[in-house]
Amino acid sequence: MKRRDFVTHSVALGGALVLPGGPARAAPANPLAPTNPAEFKRAMGEFVGTARLLESGLRMELPVLADNPGAVPVHVLTLPISDSHYCKELIVLAELNPSPLACRFSFSPAAGTAEAAVRLRLSQSQTIHALARMSDGKVLVARQAITVAASGCGM
């Protein structure tokens, strides 16, 4: 067998193995498309439940302008904690990202402080929400709008 024939037959066989034999399938939905607002509301509702949101007691720091949307620094800090009053869980939601739940942290009284620092990838200008569930059932919330210079999720 000649080398040229061998290569030609190998390419033909490889192509036949790679191509699907079934009917054509629809292309998957664009993963970079903005999320359905219902997904953000579901994640928010699932965390909050029936608790009333309190606007004080939770501090969130992030830049107003994200010049690198692939790594936006976010720092979240709750009130000082004690053995009887502490943050049990903390989440950060990026409202218009394809997947709004950016991160979730769990704490215990032994942690000493409920503080988290992360870097988020943002798809567009939006509002970032931080929510903290306290041991007494209260839910603290902090929100801040951020302007994104260029899309980070498509990088």
Summary of the structure (lengths in Angstrom):
residues: 155
radius of gyration: 23.2
end to end distance: 46.7
largest distance: 80.8
contacts: 418
relative contact order: 0.22
helix: 20%
strand: 35%
